[in-house]
Amino acid sequence: MRVHRRNFGIALGFLILIVVQPLFAAGIPRCAVDDARQELCMSAPAQRIVTLSPGATELTFAAGAGDKVVAAVNYSDYPPEALKLPLVGSHTRVDMEALLALKPDLVVTWVTGNPPAQIELLEELGIPMFAIEPRTFEGVSSVIERLATLAGTEQAGLAEAERFRSGIAALSEQYRNAEPISAFYQVWQQPLMTINNDHLIGKVLQLCGGVNVFGDMPRLVPRISAEVVLQADPHAILTGSAEGVADDQLDGWKRYSGLTAVKKSNLFFVPASPISRPTPRLLEATRIICDYLDSARER
């Protein structure tokens, strides 16, 4: 299979583009620009795909190419079919020997999650790679479409991308004039971490009418102190948990009886995987967060 990669370091404001060429004749390359601004052109649809993050696994299945995935990494647990896949280590420590033995014709990588040394090795070996890391709602739909182009599963991929796009648009319209309500999203308990408005979770809060009390912080996932949370006094505190079931992650805030979120019983748990992975299940998580913020408004 002929593969061509070209680095796109063009303009500073260059946005991730989707390059989909008509595929009416045999031999016309399937091309797409990835989230690292590199173009990948393949002379035939990918048949043996390895995914190097749980999110990449989920997105490849969403693109209709699940039956072409021959291996994944640890915690690739959705959809259920992904649990049957052979594993090639974790996203931070890939078993290169096992990966190469599978003879993949496409490896889907994670822009900031896979070790650069391993990505460089794959590149030196000439293995086609497509790096993904959607940071917006439209980015999720776009990645699905681009993966579908490379895998030759356009019909399924375009349909799923449009389902997600339409669902987000409907929620955006529903909450366009929602009463603003201050919110704090706790990513991690120790050390205490949150997200800013550039993070996809921050965009979810904004879509639902939430005002992220740490939205203006410069880091995507900043570390903070309990004192600044108390000073911000959010009306709602949210965090991710297994299946969205309440656990002890937010118990520490209950000692602050004067905190508005505590006084109003606005401590909420969201299913962790759907809210933390930029995949179509983010739509489900967004609906849950919007419902929680509605509850906080009523209180």
C-alpha positions, 0 to 999 in steps of 0.5 A: 500500500502506498502511503504519503505523509506531508507536514502541514505547518502552514498558517498560524490560524490553520484549522483542522481540515477534512480532505475527502476526495471522490473515490469513484475510480480505483487507485484514487487516494483516500486523503485526510488531514489529521489533528497534528496537521499532517495529511495521510493519503492511502491508495486503498481503504485500511483493513488492519487498524491498531488504535493507541488510545481508548478514545481512538478505539471508540471513534474508529468503531463509531466510524463504522470500521470496528471490524477492521480494528485488529488491536487496541490498548488497555481500557478500550472498553467501548463498544462492548466488542472492543473488549474482545480485541487483542491488546498492545499495551497502554497508550503510554507504553505500547508493545511495539513488537506485538504491534508490528507482528499484527502488520497494521496498515493504519495506526490511529494515535493520540496527539498528546497521549502517546510517547513521541519516541514510539511515534517516531519509531512507527514513522521510521518504519513507514507505518501509516499513522493518523493522529487524533485529538478533537477539542471541539464538538465539531472536531468529534464529528470531523474525526469520525468522518476522516476515519471513515474516509481512510477505512472506506466506511463513509456511509456509516461514518457520515451518518454517525457524525451527523447524528452527533452533530445534530444532537449537539445542535439541538441541545445548543438551541435548547439551552441558548437562553438558559439562565447562567449558573456558576459551576465547578468541574472537579477532574481530580481530587488529589491534587485538586484539578479542574478544566478551563473553557478551552477544554471540551468539558468546559465547552459542555458546561457553556453549552448547558448555560453553565459558567465555569468558575475557572474558565479563564485559567490559562492551563487546559487542566489547571491545579487549584486549591480548595481555598479558590473554590470556596472563594468562587462559591459555585452553585454546582460542583460536578465530577466524573465517576464510574457509571455516574454513581455517587462515590466519595470524590466530592465528600470533602466539600460537605464539610464546608456548609456555607458553600452554595453547592453544598447548601443546595445539594448540588453535588453531581456525578457524571459517567466518567468515560462519556464525559472524558472521551471526545467520542459520540457518547459525549452527547449523552454526557452533555444531556446529563450535565444539562439536566443537572444544571437545570436541577441546580437552577430550580433549587 
